[in-house]
Amino acid sequence: MNGDPEVSFSGLLGDHLDAGAAAENVSAAVSSQVPVLEPEPEPELGVNPWDIVLCTSGTLISCENAIVVLIIFQNPSLRAPMFLLIGSLALADLLAGIGLIVNFAFAYVLQSEATKLVTIGLIVASFSASVCSLLAITVDRYLSLYYALTYHSERTVTFTYVMLVMLWGTSICLGLLPILGWNCLRDESTCSVVRPLTKNNTAVLSISFLFMFALMLQLYIQICKIVMRHAHQIALQHHFLATSHYVTTRKGVSTLAIILGTFAACWMPFTLYSLIADYTYPSIYTYATLLPATYNSIINPVIYAFRNQEIQKALCLVCCGCVPPSLSQRARSPSDV
């Protein structure tokens, strides 16, 4: 039948293609307006190299002073006032080393305001006890030389225990101040170079250190005079030559200079910096001045413990079960201060 309408497939296909193209254009326009959500990269846990150095220093401090604490604790013969004070110094430095390790762990593992306050309180208390123990050792050395005849008495032992109670009580109170609210977590403008300690807190600690350093300096000057006088008297009694007297005196003065110079070189940079700086200063300056202060806790066992003849004997007994003849026959000289 010629009258039937013809169906044009090309027309239908063209209309279908035009509709598909229009749909694609609409979807492209919509997709261009919808933001594409890309997966965010996981945050990298960056570790400050200075914190690694401080943690390493804390590990060395802990291991070194733990040896001294164990030797004094396990040896009943090391109960004289001098050894009690050396043990106090070693215990304080041991806690300081543990504080540095714990501070590193909490800073990158368990971050919270409570952990910051606890770790900074432990570090402040332990380093304060370390400095106070150094002052107590200086006082004990002065008394042992100035009151040589009455030094080995019950009064000296009682005085030593009083000093220990006072220095540890004061140090614990200083460590509790940040925990009890004297911190800058609520007001950033009051922060010092060591967050969360306030500027006033570090100022009190720094001024206290300068006062104790001046007192130690005065005591060591008096000790130096007593050592020189004792060395001169011994030289006269044994008819030593003047050269021998000079060598002995010079050795004693050099020992005192090393003790006081090491203490000042380690702590003075951080003390002065914390007085003049605040939280706006670059943190690298804080690390650069704080790190030498931690080295003082590394050097303390070498100066005060491992140079002591009795501790050397106890250490040899623990390590090899015998005492070398050089230690058993060695006599104490006036320069052994």
C-alpha positions as CSV (number, residue, x, y, z in Angstrom):
1,M,0.0,0.0,0.0
2,N,1.7,3.1,-1.2
3,G,-0.3,5.3,1.0
4,D,1.2,4.0,4.2
5,P,3.6,6.4,6.0
6,E,7.2,5.4,5.8
7,V,9.2,5.2,9.0
8,S,12.6,7.0,8.7
9,F,15.2,5.2,10.9
10,S,17.7,7.8,10.2
11,G,15.5,10.5,11.6
12,L,14.8,8.5,14.8
13,L,18.5,7.8,15.2
14,G,19.4,11.5,14.7
15,D,16.8,12.5,17.3
16,H,18.1,9.9,19.7
17,L,21.7,11.1,19.3
18,D,20.8,14.7,19.7
19,A,19.0,13.8,23.0
20,G,21.9,11.8,24.3
21,A,24.4,14.6,23.5
22,A,22.1,17.1,25.3
23,A,22.0,14.8,28.3
24,E,25.8,14.5,28.3
25,N,26.2,18.3,28.2
26,V,23.8,18.7,31.1
27,S,25.6,16.0,33.2
28,A,28.9,17.6,32.4
29,A,27.7,21.0,33.5
30,V,26.3,19.6,36.7
31,S,29.5,17.7,37.5
32,S,31.6,20.8,36.9
33,Q,29.6,22.6,39.6
34,V,29.8,19.8,42.2
35,P,33.1,19.8,44.1
36,V,35.1,16.6,43.8
37,L,36.0,15.2,47.2
38,E,39.5,13.8,47.1
39,P,40.9,11.6,49.9
40,E,42.9,13.7,52.4
41,P,46.5,12.5,53.0
42,E,47.1,11.1,56.4
43,P,49.0,13.6,58.7
44,E,52.7,12.7,59.2
45,L,54.0,12.4,62.7
46,G,57.0,14.7,62.6
47,V,59.5,14.4,65.5
48,N,61.6,17.3,66.5
49,P,65.3,16.4,66.4
50,W,65.9,18.4,69.6
51,D,63.4,16.3,71.4
52,I,65.2,13.2,70.3
53,V,68.5,14.6,71.7
54,L,66.8,15.4,75.0
55,C,65.3,12.0,75.2
56,T,68.7,10.4,74.5
57,S,70.3,12.6,77.1
58,G,67.6,11.5,79.6
59,T,68.3,7.8,78.9
60,L,72.0,8.3,79.5
61,I,71.2,10.3,82.7
62,S,68.9,7.5,84.0
63,C,71.3,4.7,83.3
64,E,74.3,6.4,84.8
65,N,72.6,7.6,88.0
66,A,70.7,4.4,88.5
67,I,74.1,2.7,89.1
68,V,75.0,5.2,91.8
69,V,71.6,4.8,93.5
70,L,71.9,1.0,93.5
71,I,75.4,1.0,94.8
72,I,74.6,3.4,97.7
73,F,71.3,1.6,98.5
74,Q,72.8,-1.9,98.5
75,N,76.0,-1.1,100.4
76,P,75.3,-0.7,104.2
77,S,78.8,0.9,104.7
78,L,77.8,3.9,102.6
79,R,75.5,5.5,105.1
80,A,77.6,8.5,106.1
81,P,76.2,12.0,105.6
82,M,78.3,12.5,102.5
83,F,77.0,9.4,100.8
84,L,73.4,10.2,101.7
85,L,73.8,13.6,99.9
86,I,75.5,11.9,96.9
87,G,72.6,9.4,96.8
88,S,70.1,12.3,97.0
89,L,71.9,14.0,94.0
90,A,71.9,10.7,92.0
91,L,68.2,10.1,92.8
92,A,67.3,13.6,91.7
93,D,69.2,13.2,88.4
94,L,67.7,9.8,87.9
95,L,64.2,11.3,88.2
96,A,65.2,14.1,85.9
97,G,66.3,11.6,83.2
98,I,63.0,9.7,83.6
99,G,61.2,13.0,83.3
100,L,62.9,13.8,80.0
101,I,62.0,10.3,78.6
102,V,58.4,10.5,79.8
103,N,58.0,14.0,78.4
104,F,59.2,12.7,75.0
105,A,56.8,9.8,75.1
106,F,53.8,11.9,76.1
107,A,54.5,14.6,73.6
108,Y,54.1,12.3,70.7
109,V,51.9,9.5,72.0
110,L,49.6,10.8,74.7
111,Q,49.0,14.5,74.2
112,S,46.9,16.2,76.9
113,E,47.0,19.1,79.3
114,A,47.2,16.8,82.3
115,T,50.3,14.9,80.9
116,K,52.0,18.2,80.1
117,L,51.5,19.4,83.7
118,V,52.6,16.2,85.3
119,T,55.8,15.8,83.2
120,I,56.8,19.5,83.6
121,G,56.2,19.2,87.3
122,L,58.4,16.1,87.5
123,I,61.2,17.8,85.5
124,V,61.0,21.0,87.6
125,A,61.0,19.1,90.9
126,S,63.9,16.7,90.0
127,F,66.2,19.4,88.6
128,S,65.4,21.6,91.6
129,A,66.3,18.7,93.9
130,S,69.5,18.2,91.9
131,V,70.7,21.8,92.2
132,C,69.7,21.8,95.9
133,S,71.6,18.6,96.5
134,L,74.7,20.2,95.0
135,L,74.3,23.0,97.4
136,A,73.9,20.6,100.3
137,I,77.0,18.7,99.2
138,T,78.9,22.0,99.2
139,V,77.7,22.8,102.7
140,D,78.6,19.3,103.9
141,R,82.2,19.6,102.5
142,Y,82.6,23.0,104.1
143,L,81.5,21.6,107.5
144,S,83.7,18.6,107.2
145,L,86.7,20.8,106.8
146,Y,85.8,23.7,109.1
147,Y,84.5,21.4,112.0
148,A,86.9,18.5,111.3
149,L,87.0,17.4,115.0
150,T,83.2,17.3,115.6
151,Y,82.0,16.5,112.1
152,H,81.6,12.7,112.7
153,S,78.9,13.1,115.3
154,E,75.1,12.6,115.7
155,R,74.6,16.3,115.3
156,T,76.0,16.1,111.8
157,V,73.8,13.2,110.8
158,T,70.7,15.0,112.1
159,F,71.6,18.1,110.3
160,T,72.0,16.1,107.1
161,Y,68.6,14.6,107.4
162,V,67.1,18.1,108.0
163,M,68.8,19.3,104.8
164,L,67.4,16.4,102.9
165,V,63.9,16.9,104.1
166,M,64.1,20.7,103.4
167,L,65.5,20.3,99.9
168,W,63.2,17.6,98.8
169,G,60.2,19.4,100.4
170,T,61.0,22.6,98.6
171,S,61.6,20.8,95.3
172,I,58.3,18.9,95.4
173,C,56.5,22.2,96.2
174,L,58.1,23.8,93.1
175,G,57.1,20.9,91.0
176,L,53.5,21.0,92.2
177,L,53.0,24.7,91.3
178,P,52.2,24.1,87.6
179,I,49.8,21.2,88.6
180,L,48.0,23.4,91.2
181,G,47.2,26.1,88.7
182,W,50.4,28.2,88.3
183,N,50.6,27.6,84.5
184,C,49.9,29.4,81.3
185,L,47.5,26.9,79.6
186,R,44.6,29.4,80.0
187,D,46.6,32.6,79.1
188,E,49.2,32.1,76.4
189,S,50.5,35.6,76.9
190,T,51.9,34.7,80.3
191,C,53.9,31.7,79.0
192,S,57.7,31.5,79.5
193,V,60.3,29.9,77.2
194,V,59.2,26.5,78.8
195,R,55.5,26.0,78.2
196,P,53.3,25.6,80.3
197,L,55.4,27.4,83.0
198,T,54.6,31.0,83.5
199,K,57.1,33.8,83.1
200,N,56.9,34.5,86.9
201,N,57.5,30.8,87.7
202,T,60.7,30.6,85.6
203,A,61.8,34.0,87.1
204,V,61.5,32.6,90.6
205,L,63.5,29.5,89.6
206,S,66.2,31.5,87.8
207,I,66.7,33.9,90.7
208,S,66.8,31.0,93.2
209,F,69.5,29.4,91.1
210,L,71.6,32.6,91.0
211,F,71.3,32.9,94.7
212,M,72.4,29.2,95.3
213,F,75.2,29.7,92.8
214,A,76.5,32.7,94.7
215,L,76.2,30.8,98.0
216,M,78.1,27.9,96.5
217,L,80.8,30.2,95.2
218,Q,81.3,31.8,98.6
219,L,81.5,28.3,100.3
220,Y,84.0,27.0,97.7
221,I,86.2,30.0,98.3
222,Q,86.2,29.3,102.0
223,I,86.9,25.6,101.2
224,C,89.8,26.6,99.0
225,K,91.3,28.6,101.8
226,I,90.9,25.7,104.3
227,V,92.5,23.3,101.8
228,M,95.5,25.5,101.3
229,R,96.0,25.9,105.0
230,H,95.7,22.2,105.7
231,A,98.1,21.4,102.9
232,H,100.6,23.9,104.3
233,Q,100.3,22.4,107.8
234,I,100.8,18.8,106.4
235,A,103.8,20.0,104.5
236,L,105.4,21.5,107.6
237,Q,104.7,18.3,109.7
238,H,106.2,16.0,107.2
239,H,109.0,18.4,106.1
240,F,107.8,18.4,102.5
241,L,109.3,20.6,100.0
242,A,107.6,23.8,98.9
243,T,107.1,22.4,95.4
244,S,105.1,19.4,96.8
245,H,102.9,21.8,98.8
246,Y,102.4,23.9,95.7
247,V,101.4,20.9,93.6
248,T,98.9,19.6,96.2
249,T,97.4,23.0,96.7
250,R,97.1,23.6,93.0
251,K,95.4,20.2,92.5
252,G,92.8,21.1,95.2
253,V,92.1,24.5,93.7
254,S,91.8,23.0,90.2
255,T,89.3,20.4,91.5
256,L,87.2,23.1,93.0
257,A,87.4,25.2,89.8
258,I,86.3,22.2,87.7
259,I,83.3,21.5,90.0
260,L,82.1,25.1,90.1
261,G,83.0,25.9,86.5
262,T,81.1,22.8,85.2
263,F,78.0,23.7,87.2
264,A,78.0,27.3,86.0
265,A,78.7,26.4,82.4
266,C,75.8,23.9,82.3
267,W,73.1,26.0,84.1
268,M,74.0,29.6,83.6
269,P,73.0,29.9,79.8
270,F,69.4,28.6,80.4
271,T,69.1,30.6,83.7
272,L,69.9,33.9,82.0
273,Y,68.0,33.2,78.9
274,S,64.8,32.3,80.8
275,L,65.0,35.6,82.6
276,I,65.1,37.8,79.5
277,A,63.1,35.7,77.0
278,D,59.4,34.7,76.7
279,Y,57.2,32.4,74.6
280,T,57.6,34.6,71.5
281,Y,61.3,33.8,71.2
282,P,62.2,30.9,68.7
283,S,62.2,27.5,70.4
284,I,65.6,26.7,69.1
285,Y,67.1,29.1,71.6
286,T,65.3,27.3,74.4
287,Y,66.6,23.9,73.3
288,A,70.1,25.2,72.8
289,T,70.3,26.5,76.4
290,L,68.3,23.7,78.0
291,L,70.4,20.9,76.6
292,P,73.6,21.9,78.4
293,A,71.7,22.0,81.7
294,T,70.8,18.3,81.2
295,Y,74.5,17.6,80.7
296,N,75.1,18.6,84.3
297,S,73.2,15.6,85.4
298,I,75.4,13.4,83.2
299,I,78.6,14.9,84.7
300,N,77.5,14.9,88.3
301,P,78.1,11.1,88.9
302,V,81.6,11.4,87.4
303,I,82.5,14.4,89.7
304,Y,80.7,13.4,92.9
305,A,80.3,9.6,92.9
306,F,82.8,7.8,90.7
307,R,85.7,9.9,91.9
308,N,84.9,8.8,95.5
309,Q,87.2,6.1,96.7
310,E,84.6,4.2,98.7
311,I,82.1,4.2,95.8
312,Q,84.9,3.0,93.5
313,K,85.6,0.1,95.9
314,A,81.9,-0.8,96.0
315,L,81.6,-0.6,92.2
316,C,84.6,-2.9,91.8
317,L,83.1,-5.4,94.2
318,V,79.9,-5.4,92.2
319,C,81.5,-5.7,88.8
320,C,84.5,-8.0,89.4
321,G,84.1,-9.2,93.0
322,C,87.4,-7.7,94.1
323,V,89.1,-4.4,95.0
324,P,92.2,-3.4,93.1
325,P,95.3,-2.9,95.3
326,S,95.7,0.7,94.0
327,L,92.3,1.6,95.6
328,S,92.8,-0.3,98.9
329,Q,96.2,1.4,99.5
330,R,95.4,4.9,98.3
331,A,95.4,7.5,101.0
332,R,93.1,10.6,101.0
333,S,95.0,13.8,100.3
334,P,93.9,17.4,101.0
335,S,93.2,17.9,97.3
336,D,90.4,15.2,97.4
337,V,87.6,17.7,97.9
